[in-house]
Amino acid sequence: MEIVPGIHRIGNDLIAVHFIVTDAGVTVVDTGLAGHYRGLRRELAAAGLSFADVRGVVLTHGDSDHTGFAERIRAEHHVPVYVHEADIARARGLEKTSPAWGHWRIGPMLQFLGYTMAMGGLRPKPLSEAVPVHDGDRLALPGEPQIVALPGHSPGSVAVYFPQLRAVFVGDALTTRDVLTAAGGPRPAPFTDEPAEAAASLDRLLELDIELVVPGHGAPWRGDAAELVRLYRAAAAAPSGR
């Protein structure tokens, strides 16, 4: 599905993969779960494209619901995968984490877990090679994405900013649909390593000229960064942080 001209989405509000199309080719942001590979192939074909047009994958962080088919596209199509240096070990399956779940409701939680199972998320394939990136990097990929460090959800969480599109992909730095409660609107994401650090990191978005914020979970959000951060902080301050 093309959510705005040049930006396509695969998946749903539970877990989504996105790619950007320019005259120079395609940049993929995050790789969801293993089963999203088929969706990417279909969406590329519908746009008159193929894996041969993909120039690179940029991961917002190294959690397994964002690295799903990264190794497959790297190995089968020789597509480089870019990950912040601090999250490479996580993307390679070498770092085990157990962040707190926080509040949850049985219905949304089972929906999320069921979708994860159906899409091959219980058998993640670690990434074997990655190109390290750092805060401030401007990548030589379609759309000229810029890396903005947003540590907190994980040490190497980043936003991927496309200035010409005025769009920023934030991974799990925030969510617009809590997968454990179904609460909507900009808010803290569950499974965050360091919640206070994640909240403070969002001030980095105030430096960007944006009109579209795209999380890994939940619907894209339209508006400026100041309003986004205000809504996030209001949700974080609400009872139970929801």
C-alpha positions as a printed Julia matrix, in Angstrom:
242×3 Matrix{Float64}:
  0.0     0.0     0.0
  1.34    3.45   -0.92
  0.65    5.61    2.14
  1.9     8.81    0.47
  3.6     9.23   -2.91
  6.92    7.41   -2.76
  6.35    5.59    0.55
  4.92    2.06    0.64
  3.82   -0.06    3.58
  3.66   -3.83    4.06
  2.0    -5.42    7.07
 -0.46   -3.72    9.4
 -0.73   -1.71   12.59
  0.71   -4.62   14.58
  4.0    -4.8    12.65
  4.85   -2.89    9.49
  7.66   -2.71    6.94
  8.17    0.33    4.71
 10.05    1.18    1.58
 10.83    4.39   -0.24
 10.86    4.62   -4.03
 12.91    7.17   -5.96
 14.37    7.35   -9.45
 17.58    5.92   -7.94
 15.85    2.78   -6.62
 14.37    1.55   -3.36
 15.37    1.89    0.29
 13.69   -0.49    2.77
 13.24    0.59    6.4
 13.01   -2.37    8.8
 12.24   -5.93    7.76
  9.47   -6.92   10.17
  9.03  -10.67   10.43
 10.16  -13.42    8.08
  6.72  -13.67    6.47
  6.8   -10.03    5.39
  9.32  -11.0     2.69
  6.44  -12.26    0.52
  4.55   -9.04    1.07
  7.53   -6.99    0.0
  7.9    -9.02   -3.17
  4.21   -8.49   -4.01
  4.29   -4.78   -3.24
  7.44   -4.24   -5.29
  5.88   -6.09   -8.22
  2.7    -4.02   -7.97
  4.86   -0.9    -8.27
  6.68   -2.32  -11.31
  9.8    -3.09   -9.26
 11.73   -6.1    -7.99
 14.39   -6.98   -5.45
 16.97   -5.89   -8.04
 15.8    -2.3    -7.42
 16.47   -2.46   -3.66
 19.71   -0.63   -2.88
 19.74   -1.05    0.88
 17.89   -1.88    4.09
 18.11    0.42    7.12
 17.08   -1.03   10.48
 15.77    1.29   13.18
 17.08   -1.18   15.77
 18.02   -4.81   16.21
 14.9    -6.43   17.72
 13.67   -9.58   15.98
 10.32   -8.06   14.9
 12.3    -5.53   12.85
 15.03   -7.81   11.47
 12.75  -10.6    10.17
 13.89  -11.02    6.55
 17.04   -8.88    6.72
 19.39  -11.84    6.39
 17.4   -13.35    3.55
 17.4   -10.2     1.42
 21.09   -9.67    2.21
 22.11  -13.22    1.31
 19.84  -13.84   -1.67
 19.91  -10.39   -3.29
 23.2    -8.94   -1.99
 21.4    -6.0    -0.39
 23.46   -4.26    2.33
 21.81   -3.94    5.73
 22.6    -0.86    7.82
 22.32   -0.98   11.63
 23.53    1.37   14.33
 26.78    0.04   15.72
 25.3    -0.31   19.23
 22.59   -2.7    17.97
 24.6    -4.92   15.63
 25.07   -7.61   18.28
 21.31   -7.6    18.92
 20.54   -7.89   15.2
 22.98  -10.8    14.95
 21.21  -12.64   17.77
 24.2   -12.32   20.11
 22.51  -10.16   22.72
 19.61  -11.41   24.8
 17.29   -8.87   26.38
 14.29   -9.07   28.68
 12.68   -5.62   28.95
  9.59   -5.31   31.11
  6.26   -5.89   29.4
  4.47   -3.25   31.44
  0.69   -3.12   31.22
 -1.18   -5.42   28.89
 -4.64   -6.63   27.99
 -5.29  -10.23   27.06
 -7.02   -9.55   23.72
 -4.41   -7.25   22.16
 -1.55   -9.32   23.56
 -2.9   -12.55   22.04
 -3.53  -10.79   18.72
  0.08   -9.59   18.63
  1.52  -12.96   19.62
 -0.73  -14.79   17.14
  0.3   -12.53   14.28
  3.96  -12.91   15.24
  3.66  -16.7    15.18
  1.78  -16.73   11.86
  4.47  -14.6    10.23
  7.38  -16.75   11.39
  8.42  -14.5    14.23
  9.19  -17.33   16.65
 12.03  -18.55   14.44
 14.03  -15.4    13.73
 17.09  -15.74   11.51
 19.9   -13.55   12.84
 21.7   -11.14   10.58
 25.2   -12.4     9.75
 26.62   -9.17    8.3
 25.76   -5.52    8.81
 27.05   -2.11    7.78
 27.45   -0.02   10.95
 25.93    3.47   11.05
 26.17    6.3    13.55
 24.29    9.42   14.57
 24.37   12.04   11.84
 25.29    9.69    8.99
 23.8    10.49    5.58
 23.55    7.28    3.61
 24.17    6.99   -0.12
 20.83    5.29   -0.65
 17.64    6.3    -2.49
 16.05    9.22   -0.67
 19.34   10.12    1.03
 18.26    8.93    4.5
 19.83   10.49    7.57
 20.47    8.65   10.82
 19.22   10.27   14.04
 20.17    8.43   17.22
 17.23    7.83   19.58
 18.67    5.52   22.26
 16.37    4.15   24.92
 14.23    1.46   23.37
 17.56   -0.16   22.64
 21.09    1.28   22.78
 21.22    1.6    19.0
 17.67    2.74   18.25
 17.59    5.35   15.51
 15.18    7.38   13.45
 15.62    7.24    9.68
 14.88   10.69    8.25
 14.1    11.44    4.61
 14.33   15.24    4.31
 12.87   15.54    0.81
  9.78   13.59    1.91
  9.61   15.35    5.3
  9.15   11.85    6.73
 10.83   10.13    9.66
 10.72    6.42   10.49
 11.05    5.96   14.23
 10.89    2.19   14.76
 10.0     1.65   18.42
 11.16    5.03   19.71
  7.41    5.55   20.04
  4.26    3.79   18.95
  0.84    4.89   17.74
 -0.69    1.53   18.68
  0.51   -0.23   21.79
  0.59   -3.89   20.73
 -0.08   -5.02   24.3
 -3.02   -2.74   25.11
 -4.28   -1.45   21.7
 -4.08    2.11   23.07
 -3.67    4.56   20.17
 -1.94    7.85   19.51
  1.72    8.76   20.02
  2.93    7.09   23.21
  5.8     5.08   24.72
  6.39    1.71   23.1
  6.36   -1.47   25.2
  9.46   -3.65   25.58
 11.67   -0.58   26.01
 15.06   -1.1    27.68
 15.4     2.39   29.2
 12.08    4.29   29.23
 13.48    7.54   30.66
 16.24    7.65   28.07
 13.77    6.86   25.28
 11.54    9.76   26.36
 14.46   12.19   26.5
 15.69   11.07   23.08
 12.48   12.22   21.41
 13.66   15.82   21.73
 15.97   15.01   18.8
 12.89   14.97   16.56
 12.32   18.65   17.31
 15.4    19.36   15.17
 13.72   17.9    12.08
 11.37   19.38    9.51
  8.72   16.67    9.37
  5.09   16.2     8.5
  4.91   12.38    8.59
  6.05   10.15   11.45
  6.09    6.43   10.71
  6.42    3.98   13.62
  7.07    0.27   13.35
  3.8    -0.43   15.18
  0.67    1.62   14.57
 -0.56    3.96   11.88
  1.57    6.75   10.42
  1.05   10.06   12.21
  0.76   13.41   10.43
  1.8    16.64   12.09
  4.86   18.48   13.34
  7.41   17.2    15.83
  6.4    19.55   18.63
  2.83   18.25   18.66
  4.06   14.67   18.44
  6.31   15.05   21.47
  3.56   16.85   23.41
  1.12   14.0    22.81
  3.76   11.4    23.69
  4.53   13.09   27.0
  0.83   13.44   27.83
  0.32    9.7    27.21
  3.4     8.85   29.28
  2.11   10.96   32.17
 -1.38    9.45   32.11
 -2.36    6.79   34.68
 -0.43    3.6    33.97
  1.47    5.53   31.26
 -1.31    4.69   28.77
